Amino acid sequence: MISERLLAIEPSPTLALTGKVAALRSQGVEVINFGAGEPDFNTPEKICEAAHKAIRDGKTKYTASAGIIELREAICEKSIKQNRFRCEPKQVVVSCGAKQSVYGALMTLINPGDEVILISPYWMTYKDQVLLAGGTPVVVETETDDGFVPSGDRIKSAVTFKTKAIVINSPGNPTGAVYPRQVLKEIGALAIRHNLFIISDEIYEKLVYDGAEHVSIASLGEDVASRTITINGVSKTFAMTGWRIGWSVSPPEIAANISKLQDQVTSNAATVSQYAALAALQLSDDEIQDMVCEFDRRRMTMLAELAKIPGVRLQSPRGAFYAFANFESAMADRIQDDCTLAELLLDSARVACVPGSVFGGKGHLRLSYTLSPERISLGVAKIAQALESLR
Ligand SMILES: Cc1ncc(COP(=O)(O)O)c(C=O)c1O
């Protein structure tokens, strides 16, 4: 009855976990949730005001599928100024979130049988979306000790005559890895040599710490930009996950086709949200700096607390808001794997974490630091206690 296309993919494990936490909380159970993939802050007031104004001004009708011209122009201005690559509004397609933009890019580029390189651990959506597009995910592993940054050589060895594209995500979910400029140069050179497209998901670009620099791969030269689809959005930077606005910037022919697909699937992203996103892009970096500093403070708390658990291995994440910690040596013998560990922690310690296997990183747990330092300390202490009691 169900199509093979849908049978090939998994329900989102992180959304399932969110549902489980909500169900426990509705029964009055206190849960510390390290599973969330969204900031806990409110959307800044100026953005909310712009949305109210849009409603009052009657901005409640359909727009062009690719988005209102003012927003596409603002995205170009931002891309030129902040990301240092040139683009025009015809290259921008505004969508209902970066997730839809990645899907649009894959559906536009991938034919059945094409291979798409993913860097593991990866955001699981990439794998399922490659499968939905009829492609074959080819996974390149990275190591905890390398900070989950891939080497050009490893990626090169995964390229075959069927490779059509490579997906990169820096700063990354789930690892928090930020790729250095040199690694991005190697990926760019590889893409040129083997005629590959690059899908670069930069949704966490503003959330970088320890002096890490976010580099947009499209800024590394026209020859790289002409084969790159840059994905971004307002969800993480402006605490706007529920507004559902993302975008892609790609070469004109690809953008026209992403837009054509969107015409037939969703039409435009919500009009009011587009005006809110426009207001978000008009905020200065200073206005989001408090949130970035707060994430950094929480990151330090998370690192310090996890370091107290014997056997847990973790390289300091330099971006996003996740710690991806290796629990292999910390698990007692009777816990077989990270999925069992995550279940056990939720059932016995009432702490929610996402098992690393979901992202291709067996033996790990992903812990979001999107909650107060006090809750982080309490939650990690509960994990430590639960592990101790299982020995
Ligand atoms: C790497 C990555 N890309 C994209 C998204 C989705 O962003 P959006 O809310 O704009 O669809 C997420 C959300 O978790 C993410 O982690």
The ligand as an SDF file (V2000), in Angstrom:
LIG
                    3D

 16 16  0  0  0  0  0  0  0  0999 V2000
   21.7590   21.1350   10.1380 C   0  0  0  0  0  0  0  0  0  0  0  0
   20.3630   21.6100   10.1100 C   0  0  0  0  0  0  0  0  0  0  0  0
   19.8670   22.1160    8.9720 N   0  0  0  0  0  0  0  0  0  0  0  0
   18.5940   22.5390    8.9020 C   0  0  0  0  0  0  0  0  0  0  0  0
   17.7520   22.4530    9.9930 C   0  0  0  0  0  0  0  0  0  0  0  0
   16.3160   22.8710    9.8610 C   0  0  0  0  0  0  0  0  0  0  0  0
   16.1510   24.2230    9.8300 O   0  0  0  0  0  0  0  0  0  0  0  0
   14.7310   24.8570    9.5710 P   0  0  0  0  0  0  0  0  0  0  0  0
   14.0540   25.0120   10.8940 O   0  0  0  0  0  0  0  0  0  0  0  0
   15.0310   26.1720    8.9390 O   0  0  0  0  0  0  0  0  0  0  0  0
   13.9910   23.9410    8.6490 O   0  0  0  0  0  0  0  0  0  0  0  0
   18.2110   21.9150   11.1930 C   0  0  0  0  0  0  0  0  0  0  0  0
   17.3150   21.7800   12.3510 C   0  0  0  0  0  0  0  0  0  0  0  0
   17.5120   21.0590   13.2710 O   0  0  0  0  0  0  0  0  0  0  0  0
   19.5550   21.4980   11.2610 C   0  0  0  0  0  0  0  0  0  0  0  0
   20.0610   20.9880   12.3820 O   0  0  0  0  0  0  0  0  0  0  0  0
  1  2  1  0
  2  3  1  0
  2 15  2  0
  3  4  2  0
  4  5  1  0
  5  6  1  0
  5 12  2  0
  6  7  1  0
  7  8  1  0
  8  9  2  0
  8 10  1  0
  8 11  1  0
 12 13  1  0
 12 15  1  0
 13 14  2  0
 15 16  1  0
M  END
$$$$
